[in-house]
């Protein structure tokens, strides 16, 4: 009788482990989304290949920003999103609430606007892969540093770049603070420094650096934290 009870317990334990493993492997892939405010929506794409992508979508798909791109892995009850697109990778951590029978994922660490964002399964959104790679950005950095030997000035205040009706604003504040936003929504904030003609933004939430190029009368951003080459012109406050 004891032998049968022991076997039964072992069988139940194995069955539970298989159930949890199967649930994780089945549910961890797909498209997950969350509304941020009336104008914006976040989409996380977890692909079968182990890659992921995050988009920030505005006004019913009228404008999309690629926020992060890379690969993901499971670590107990956490999904670690390892960004491989940017210079120096950073990690976004997502709590895997599916193992608790809750039908959403919760972002625990990421951009400032991502904190505790709950992502639910979303089958309607589609993912368009990025065409640019980290190698492209590195080539542009080397090219910019080679071609621009003259040190250009930067100013405290607002720099603005617009695509259609959507405007990005980079606010450089004394002594070395910045806020990077789109239409009033803060995408990134932290501190900045310059090295020759590079403006380096250090995001406090991500613990990560973003690079901008300082040129004559403008600042140029490359792709992240947006998916386009943006030229920011200085404007008075």
Beta strands, then each sheet from edge to edge (+ up, - down):
strand 1: 30-35
strand 2: 40-46
strand 3: 51-58
strand 4: 63-75
strand 5: 78-83
strand 6: 91-95
strand 7: 105-109
strand 8: 118-121
strand 9: 157-163
strand 10: 166-173
strand 11: 177-182
strand 12: 185-195
strand 13: 198-203
strand 14: 208-215
strand 15: 218-222
strand 16: 229-235
sheet 1: 1+ 2- 3+ 4- 5+ 6- 7+ 8- 1+
sheet 2: 9+ 10- 11+ 12- 13+ 14- 15+ 16- 9+
end
